[in-house]
């Protein structure tokens, strides 16, 4: 029950006409980011399919939990980590042990990691930057083996220059090519939070890291002549606040053979691009086909709703998710799953699982997390955190070790 190409086209044409009507009266430069999003597309339309998928799961038409304590589904599983490890030993690793490694020890999942070997990060869109110790991520191997001694743990990294040697031609194209109206074709100029050229550069870096972790896994599959049944693609720079079991969705065990992909119910712009768990063939589209689908995507967007280019979440919503649904996979938003982005200075973004009026994040996440998210965070880390500013409602906490 997925979007057809025709239905996506109709949806985009409708939303574009709304956007053009609004733009006739006022320019985007005079709007806030939230106003831009609300006028350029309708979240209710954009998210209709994923909500339909989720309601199908909850209705029990396809899946029946065996019980609340164990997964009915079984199979060979892989957990692939990607990205730039920030404060990995201090913030990320304790949460991985508690929320990922232990819950999946019963399944004996293997781990494949790609990371960038950087010792300093520059300031970014939502990041103050700082010093990095890339070798900290190697501590993951012992942490996994302490709990799951038979699991495979493999690593691969790229130096900064190696990345640029490979992707400079593509990035030059992304930075310079215009559409027929003279606007950037790839750069999402409608989203005023995007920084030219930093944001799209970082999107390419993220895509490469995701694909590299996937390729490391597939090389192991070839060597062992056995494919994984279920795969998770997880970030290596977040504090995992809730347990993640590869064979559950919304804390309900999946039935054996069920084709279900799980994504977060937060960071929805209009859907989350931060992680996925699912059947191998579905996750392959998410992890290994982004570059292959980019040209078709930007041309499609330019013809129907120009200005969004390679916007990260819209690329997932308009191109990746429809392709996943074509594999007969149901995409489910998890109402319990929550993780906070970590920063190099050992600060944590504690509002990541929240949003206004349920549009950006499902209200159930905070409710299910408990009455005091800071207490949960401190329990995972085993130490106290403090506001980075004097504002008691600040969402950026420092949690130095």
Secondary structure, DSSP 8 states (H G I E B T S, - for coil): ----HHHHHHHHHHHHHHHHHHHHHS-GGGS-HHHHHHHH--HHHHTHHHHHHHHHHHHTSS---S-SSS-S----EEEEEES---SIIIIIHHHHIIIIITTTGGGT-EEEEEEE--SEE--BTTB--EE--GGGGGHHHHHHHHH-TT--EEEEEE-HHHHHHHHHHHHHHHHH-B-TTSSBSSS-TT-TT--TTHHHHHHHHHHHHHHHHHHHHHHHHHHHT---SEEEEEESSEEE-S---TTEETTEE--TT--EEEEESSS-SSS--S-EEEEHHHHHHHHHSHHHHHHHHHHHHHHHHTT-TT-HHHHIIIIIHHHHHTTT-EEEEESS--EEEB-TTSEEETTTT--GGGTSS-HHHHHHH-S-HHHHHHHHHTS--EESSS-TT-SEEE---
